Amino acid sequence: MRALTKTIMAAAALAVLPATANAAPQMLGVVATSQPLKLECGTETCTVELSTFCLQSERDTPDRHYVYTPHDLSVFKVLASNEAGETTEVSLTAAKVRAERGYTAARIEFSVHDLKEKGLSARSLRVADGGVLVPMPVPGDPNPIMEGEVEHVIASLQPVANKIFKLHSNEFEAIKVVSRVLSETPTAGRLKKQDRENLWQNTFGETARESIGPGMHRAADVVGYCQYRTSQGRFFSVRRCLEQRLDGMMMNLNTDYWKAVKPGS
């Protein structure tokens, strides 16, 4: 009984100690879109997944839902329509970003209040080149993002990533295309069988065979693989499969980037 009491008292003491903050994770680059990503909107907010990549191999991979701040919101543009069906491009003034799957995906969310006041409905999101996500500061961080670190990443590391993406341009374009297809799938639940089978045509208005370019063909192979594997029951949904394939494609490019920025390379 005395031993049990000591154990309970020790546990209670640990419970009141402040949690030790982990060091800030990696800054993430945001993959620009070749075609706007379809937004998933509710009554208050819109959200969509972004493909991202690690810019700092020396820092840890972010935990799921770690909060990030866009360094420059101007890279994000919302395409919104009015009641007449006319489309306009609107700059984001505020957004919340959280890591979704390590360094390969993040989810951006923003309020639709201002758009509604202008009589606009958000439809899709365009992302320009140069997007960088900075981890939100945490009190007690033993290794926070230091002054000048963001500027160093943008000036010295991001150009190296761009060179790697250019070197593997077909694969990088395929990542953008698969990301676009992913945005057509629900984050929860599954597509109906007919919608899953016609996913490519519903997204691009043409069949995979009609699509032109090596990047499109590579992406079509990925989507076709996921449609087939999902129909076999190997994945709960085509989205889960696309996420897995996207992560693998991005990891491969990120590995080449890490090699390129390694000291002495």
Buried (B, 14 or more C-beta within 10 A) or exposed (E): EEEEEEEEEEEEEEEEEEEEBBEBBBBBBBBBBBBBBBBBBEEEBBBBBBBBBBBBBEBBBBEEEBBBBBBEBEBBBBBBBEEEEEEEEBEBEEBBBBBBBBBBBBBBBBBBEBBBEEEBBBBBBBBEEBBBBBBBEBEEBEEBBEEEBBEEBBEEBBEBBBEBBEEBEEBBBBBBBBBBBBBBBEBEEBBEEEBBBBBBEBBBEEEBEEBEEEBBBBBBBBBEEBBEBBEEEEBEBBBBBBBBBBBEBBBEBBEBBBEBBEEEE
